[in-house]
Amino acid sequence: MTMTREAQIAALEKDWAENSRWASVKRTYSAADVVRLRGSLQVDHTLAKRGAAKLWDLVNGGAKKGYVNAFGAISAGQAMQQAKAGL
């Protein structure tokens, strides 16, 4: 079932307003612009979307252990980048 353009605009505006992921994003365009410029075929990458949502939850406090396991640095340059990023 496809949504009307008005419903797509309303859903996008609601997501931008309520989802903490978009809290610090500044836009120079409107939800209507985004919907207007979308293609006619809406591709949904379900596995990627689920993985991204899971990672977002883990990174933002959802990890039971209080941290997220990651690969260690392989080089000194990577260690510097991770230290600067707070990892």
Beta strands, then each sheet from edge to edge (+ up, - down):
end
